[in-house]
């Protein structure tokens, strides 16, 4: 936690320093407006809706039927708490689903792994395909296209051969049992082709929404970009932020947008400024909607039942 807080402060401080050193140039470009805030805010709300739909869909292979309203509120709380160290939002979501629906932690871990793999694959595929089409950084763009795709194809083949039970699920050692049950859940996700297609559609929608948000943010610094450019920035920055150990992917996503902007011939400082405009509006909206959602779901969790159950859980 200490390391994450230190890295967060260092990254935010570094971005502030870079922008402050270029402020005289950026100030002349800024054309911030109510429309900018509104469009980015609508995009953020749409992303919250998609997060709720993803959580709802991923619960189905584990025979958990979440009402959309509950999944939406949990998603809001998750997004809010993930700005704290140690993946607080993810941990809280798993805790809520165990307390209210008795969803085993291993199954929740499988849900997180499945959505992360598919989301990363969609992001790298979209971004790298557009880079190849434009003839930019072709060598590593092909690597980003081929390697993740091969991994997802393997998982799909592995999933389609799933017989409903992993070997060694009842292994004598608790660690082996845990890993096998997580793998069991991941395989169940990839065995459901309809679910996989739905997750891909949701991931594409996420990339497209963030691309529009970035288009609006770049206009706010007087540097219009096309939708294709926005998709490249959105997809590759999203993939990079997924790998971040810093809460909320702070710095990684902004750095990804700045780096891709430079790759496409746009000054990196402009890319950083635009990304921070999008992030600022999103964070404010997350706080406004997410803090009440977090308070609400925390009151709905049966903490006493959770504490009793934690001592009796049989790793189901």
N, C-alpha and C positions, 0 to 999 in steps of 0.2 A: 504494500500500500504506500509506504514511504517513497519507494522508487517511482511508483506511478505518479504520485503527487509531484515529485521533483521533476520528472520528465514533462509532465503537463505544464508546470510553471515555466520550465526552460523553453518548451516549444512555443507556448503562447507569447512569452517574452521575446523570443527570436522573431516571430512573425510581426510583433508590434514594432520591434527595432527596424526591421526591413521596411515596413510601411512608413514609419516615421521618417526614415532617411530619404524616402522618395515622396514625401507628402506634398512638397511644393509642386511637383508634376501631377500627382494624382488629384489634388484639389481642383485643378483646372478641368479635369475630365469628369468629375462626379456630377451626375444628373439624377440624383436620388429622388424618387417621387412616391406618392401614395400607391400608384398603380404597381410600382415595383414590389412594394411590400405586400400588396394584395395578391399578386400572381404567385410570388414565392410562397406566401402563406397558404394559399389554396393548394399549391403543390405539396406542401408539408402535410396538410390535412389528408390529401389523397394518399400519401405514403402511409399515414397512420391507418387508414382504412385497409390498405393492402396488407399491412402487418397483421391486422385482425383476421383478414381472410386467410392468410398463410397459416396462422396459428390454428384457426378452425379446421382447415383442410388437413394439416399435418397430424391432428389429433385423431382423425378417423381411422387410420390403420390400427390404432391401439384401442379401438372401441370406446372412444371418448367423444361425446357429442356436445361440443361447446356452443352455446348460443352466440350469435355474432356480437351482440351488445357486450357480453362478458369478455369475449376475445378482444374486442376493440379497446375496452377499458384496460385490460391487462397489458395489451400492446403499448398503450400510452404510458402506463407506469414503467414498463420495461425500458422504453426509450428515454424516459426521464432519469431513472436510476442508473442507467448505463453511462451517465456522465460522472458517476462516482467510480472509485477504483474497484478492482477485483470483480468486474462484470456484475455489479450489484443488481442490475436490472434482470439479467439472465437468471441469476441465483434466486431473485425474488419471484420471478415467473415460475420457476421450477417448484419453489416452496408453495406458492399459491395452488398450483395444479395438484400437488401431492396432498395438501391440506383439504382442499375442497372436492377433489375428484379422485384421490388416491392413485394418481398417475405416478408410477415408479420412477425414481430418478434416472435409472438406466434408459427407460423409454424416452424421457425428456431429453437426455443427452443425445439419443439417436435422432430425435426431431431436430435439435440444433445442428448436429453434424450434417444431416441430410439437406436442410435448407441452406447451410453455409456452402456445401459442395456445389449444389446446383446454382446458387446465386453467384458464386465465384466463376463457375464455368460460363454462365450467360454473359457476365461482365467481360471476361477476357475474350470470349468469342466475338462479341459485338465490336469491342474496341479494336482487336487485332485484325478482324476482317476489313473494317473500314480503313485502317492504316495500310493494309496490303493494297486495297483498291486505290488508295491515293499515292501509293508508291513511297510511303514514309517508313523508315526503320523496318524494312521488309524482313530482314533476317530474324530479329527477335520477335517480330509480329507473327511470323510463321510458327515460331516456337510456342508462343502464347496460344496460338490457335490449335496446334496439333497435340501438345502434351496434355492439357486439361481435357480435351475432347476424348483422347484415348482413355484417360482415367474414367470419365463418365460412361463411355461405352463398356468398359470392363465392369463397372458397377451395375449397369443395366443387364448385362449378360448374367452376372453373378446373381442379381435379384430375380431374374426370370426363372432361374433354376432353383429357387428357394422352395423347400418342402415344408416350411413352417417351424423348423426346429434346427438350432445350431448344435453341432457336436460339442461336447464338453461343457454344455450349459450348467450341468450339475457337478462341475469339477470340484475337487476337495478344497482348492485354494480360493479364497474370496476374491482375490484380484483377477484371477482367470475367469471366474464366474461373471464378474462385473463387466470385463472387457467383452466377453462373448455375448452377454445380454445386450450391450450397446450395439455390437455388430449385428446381432439378431434383429434389432429394431431398424438399423440402417438398411439391412437387406429387405425387410418388410416394406420399407418406403420405396426402394427401387424395384420391388416386385410389382408395385401398383403403377402401371404405365399411365393410367388416367391421372393419377396424382402427380407423377413426374411432369407430364405435359402441363398440368395446371400450375405447378411451381415454376416452370419455365416461362409461362405466360405472365405470371405475377412478377417474375424477375425482370422480364423485358419491359413491363409497364413501369417498374421502379426506375430502370435506367432512363426510359423516355421522359418520365416526369422530372427527374433531376436534370436531364439535358435541357428541358424547357426552363427550369429554374435558373440554370447557368446562363442560358441565352439572355434572360431578363437581367441577371446580375451583370453580365458583360455590357449590356446596353447602359447600365447605370454608371459604367466607367467609360462611356463613349467609345466602346469597341465592339460593334455588333458582330456576332458570329452566327453561322448557319446551324441548322438542326444537326446535321451530320457531325460537325465539329463538336457540338454540345454532347452528342452521344459518345464520341471518342473520349472526351474529358470525363464525362459522367461514369462511363463503364470502367475505364482504367483507374480512375481515382477511387471508385467504389471497391474495386478489387484490392487496391493497395490498402485502403482503410480497414478492410476485413482482417488483414494481417497485423494491424496495429495492436500494441499492448497498452496504448494510452487510452484512457476513458473517452468514449465517444469518437474514437479515431481522430482526435484533434491533431492537427498538424500533418498527418499522413494524407488525409483527403485533400486538404488545402495544398500541400506540397505536390500531390499527384496532379491536381488541376494546373498548378503553376508549371510543373515539368512538362506536361502534355502541351500546354499553351506554347512554351518555348520550342518544343519539338515541331509545332505547327506554324512557327514563325510569329507568334504573338509574344510580346515581352512577358517574362515570368512574373514581374511585379504586378502587371495588369491582371494576370491570371490569379495571383494570390489575393489581390484586392477584391476581385469579383467573387472568388470562392468564399471569402470572409463575409461579404455582404449576404450571400445565400445562407451561410452558416449562422450569422447573427439573427436573421429573421426566423430561421428554423428553431434555434435554441430558445428564443423568446417565446415563440408559440408553443414549443414543447413544455416550457416551464408553466405557462398560463394554463394549458390544458392538462399537462401531466401531473402537476403537483396535486390538484384536487383528485385526479384519478388514482394517484398513489395512496392518498389518505383514505379514499373510498374502499379500495381493495384491501388495504391493511385492516380495516374494520370488519371486513367480511371473512378474514382468515381466522380459523379456529386454532389459535396458537396453543391452547391447552391440549387439544386433540393432536396437534402436530407434535408436541413434545412427548406425549404418551406414545404416539405411533412410531416415533423415531427409534424408540427402544425395542419395538416389537416388529419392525419391518423385516420381512424375510427375503428381501431383494427380489420381490416378484416382478 
